Amino acid sequence: MKQKALSMTNMYRFNQYLTLANQLASVATKDDLAECARLLAINVAHYQSVYGSLPLDETLEMAYSESPNQAQIDMMTNGLETMVGVLGGIVQGFDVKPSH
């Protein structure tokens, strides 16, 4: 029973981030979305330079799965959380302070 409650909580969290991502995307401009994609692409490139390439075929399979498992839901939730943070920062305006 505890596992089912945890699963429901994780799905709720996923749906909350999905809703927020959709709301942000609906108010973002095309340029905002392009900037978000660029920043996330840099993030992926950094990850790949440290840990190796990412299996795009597995990612696509997970993203479009009819019934993702718990690990996949958690990963997608983390990805949406990152997207919401980046897109939200772009839409609201990042306070960028270059480090030297």
C-alpha positions in Angstrom: 0.0 0.0 0.0 2.9 2.4 0.8 4.3 1.8 -2.7 1.0 2.7 -4.3 0.8 5.9 -2.2 4.3 6.9 -3.2 3.5 6.2 -6.9 0.4 8.4 -6.6 2.5 11.2 -5.1 5.1 10.9 -7.8 2.4 11.0 -10.6 0.8 14.1 -8.9 4.2 15.8 -8.8 4.8 14.9 -12.5 1.4 16.2 -13.5 2.0 19.5 -11.5 5.3 20.1 -13.4 3.6 19.2 -16.7 0.8 21.6 -16.1 3.3 24.4 -15.1 5.5 23.7 -18.2 2.4 23.9 -20.4 1.4 27.2 -18.7 4.8 28.7 -19.2 5.0 27.5 -22.8 1.7 29.2 -23.5 2.9 32.6 -22.4 6.5 32.2 -23.7 7.4 33.8 -27.0 9.0 31.8 -29.8 12.3 33.4 -28.9 11.8 32.4 -25.2 11.3 28.8 -26.3 14.3 28.8 -28.6 16.5 30.2 -25.7 15.1 27.5 -23.4 16.0 24.8 -26.0 19.5 26.3 -26.4 20.1 26.3 -22.6 18.8 22.8 -22.2 20.9 21.6 -25.2 24.0 23.1 -23.5 23.1 21.3 -20.3 22.8 18.0 -22.2 26.1 18.6 -24.0 27.8 19.3 -20.6 26.3 16.1 -19.2 27.6 14.1 -22.3 31.1 15.6 -21.9 31.2 14.4 -18.3 29.3 11.1 -18.5 29.1 10.0 -22.1 26.4 10.2 -24.8 22.7 9.8 -23.9 20.7 7.1 -25.6 18.1 9.1 -27.6 16.2 6.1 -28.7 15.6 5.0 -25.0 14.6 8.6 -24.1 12.1 8.8 -26.9 10.7 5.4 -26.0 10.3 6.5 -22.3 8.8 9.9 -23.3 6.0 8.3 -25.4 5.4 5.2 -23.3 1.7 4.4 -22.6 2.6 3.1 -19.1 6.0 4.3 -17.8 7.5 2.6 -14.8 8.3 4.5 -11.6 11.9 5.2 -12.5 10.8 6.6 -15.9 8.2 8.8 -14.2 10.8 10.1 -11.7 13.2 10.9 -14.6 10.6 12.7 -16.6 9.5 14.6 -13.5 13.1 15.7 -12.9 13.4 16.7 -16.6 10.2 18.8 -16.4 11.4 20.4 -13.2 14.6 21.5 -15.0 12.6 22.8 -18.0 10.2 24.7 -15.7 13.2 26.3 -14.0 14.9 27.3 -17.2 11.8 28.5 -19.0 10.4 30.2 -15.9 13.7 32.1 -15.6 13.6 33.1 -19.2 10.0 34.3 -19.1 10.5 36.1 -15.8 14.0 37.3 -16.6 17.1 35.7 -15.2 19.3 37.8 -12.9 22.4 36.9 -14.7 25.7 37.7 -13.0 28.7 36.6 -15.0 31.4 34.9 -13.0 35.0 35.8 -13.7 
